[in-house]
Amino acid sequence: MRKWANQEICIGVIIFIFSIVLFSLSLGVRGEAAVFPLGLSILLAFLSCSIVIRGIRIRRKGEEVATLQEVEEDVLSWRILESPLTVALFTLIYILLITFIGFFPATVLFFIAYLLYMGIKGVVKYVLIISIFSTFIYFVFIVQLRVFLPSGILFD
């Protein structure tokens, strides 16, 4: 579909412009710290070019490549936006909770709320997921890197 090809070309160009901006900002970073943003910007530029090339090929051939699902995704509706917006709201509340009650209590509450929202059942699963994640974060950040995570306003 021509509309789908136009969208691919536009999105590819926008991502390419973003990669150029990221690349130019990365040039100001010194030393080894510049490797990741430079590599990421080059990867983004390469992938955006492939998106643009695919859009141009589709437009030239006039192919009907859009499936029914892709056509339905073109029209934004509450059904499509509900899940991402809910997760974004959970994440915003999680960030606010970190400042008030600290990282680990907020993480426990976030995981419980998110797992309930995703429909995962079983107390054993909850305990395993939360304890493994919290233990991993504790050992990596506090023990190995000696970075202290926020304890929150209530516990300071």
Backbone hydrogen bonds, N-H to C=O, Kabsch-Sander energy under -0.5 kcal/mol:
donor,donor_aa,acceptor,acceptor_aa,energy
5,A,1,M,-2.1
6,N,2,R,-2.7
7,Q,3,K,-2.0
8,E,4,W,-2.1
9,I,5,A,-2.4
10,C,6,N,-2.6
11,I,7,Q,-2.8
12,G,8,E,-2.5
13,V,9,I,-2.3
14,I,10,C,-2.4
15,I,11,I,-2.5
16,F,12,G,-2.1
17,I,13,V,-2.5
18,F,14,I,-2.3
19,S,15,I,-2.3
20,I,16,F,-1.9
21,V,17,I,-2.3
22,L,18,F,-2.7
23,F,19,S,-2.5
24,S,20,I,-2.6
25,L,21,V,-2.3
26,S,22,L,-1.8
27,L,23,F,-1.1
28,G,25,L,-0.9
29,V,26,S,-1.3
33,A,30,R,-0.8
34,A,31,G,-1.3
35,V,32,E,-1.4
38,L,34,A,-2.1
39,G,35,V,-2.7
40,L,36,F,-2.8
41,S,37,P,-2.3
42,I,38,L,-2.2
43,L,39,G,-2.5
44,L,40,L,-2.7
45,A,41,S,-2.3
46,F,42,I,-2.4
47,L,43,L,-2.7
48,S,44,L,-2.7
49,C,45,A,-2.1
50,S,46,F,-1.8
51,I,47,L,-1.8
52,V,48,S,-2.4
53,I,49,C,-2.7
54,R,50,S,-2.1
55,G,51,I,-2.2
56,I,52,V,-2.5
57,R,53,I,-2.5
58,I,54,R,-2.4
59,R,55,G,-2.2
60,R,56,I,-2.6
61,K,57,R,-2.4
62,G,58,I,-1.9
63,E,58,I,-1.0
65,V,63,E,-1.1
71,V,67,T,-2.2
72,E,68,L,-2.4
73,E,69,Q,-1.8
74,D,70,E,-0.9
74,D,71,V,-0.6
75,V,71,V,-0.7
75,V,72,E,-0.6
76,L,74,D,-0.7
81,L,77,S,-2.1
82,E,78,W,-2.2
85,L,81,L,-2.2
86,T,82,E,-2.2
87,V,83,S,-2.4
88,A,84,P,-2.3
89,L,85,L,-2.2
90,F,86,T,-2.5
91,T,87,V,-2.5
92,L,88,A,-2.3
93,I,89,L,-2.4
94,Y,90,F,-2.4
95,I,91,T,-2.4
96,L,92,L,-2.1
97,L,93,I,-2.6
98,I,94,Y,-2.0
99,T,95,I,-1.2
100,F,96,L,-1.1
101,I,97,L,-3.3
102,G,97,L,-0.8
102,G,98,I,-1.1
103,F,150,P,-2.9
106,A,102,G,-1.5
107,T,103,F,-2.4
108,V,104,F,-2.1
109,L,105,P,-2.1
110,F,106,A,-2.6
111,F,107,T,-2.7
112,I,108,V,-2.3
113,A,109,L,-2.5
114,Y,110,F,-2.9
115,L,111,F,-2.9
116,L,112,I,-2.2
117,Y,113,A,-2.3
118,M,114,Y,-2.3
119,G,116,L,-1.0
120,I,115,L,-2.3
126,Y,122,G,-1.8
127,V,123,V,-2.7
128,L,124,V,-2.6
129,I,125,K,-2.8
130,I,126,Y,-2.6
131,S,127,V,-2.5
132,I,128,L,-2.6
133,F,129,I,-2.2
134,S,130,I,-2.6
135,T,131,S,-2.4
136,F,132,I,-2.3
137,I,133,F,-2.6
138,Y,134,S,-2.5
139,F,135,T,-2.5
140,V,136,F,-2.5
141,F,137,I,-2.6
142,I,137,I,-0.6
142,I,138,Y,-1.5
143,V,138,Y,-1.7
144,Q,139,F,-2.6
145,L,140,V,-2.1
147,V,141,F,-3.6
148,F,146,R,-0.6
153,I,99,T,-2.0
154,L,100,F,-2.6
156,D,153,I,-0.8
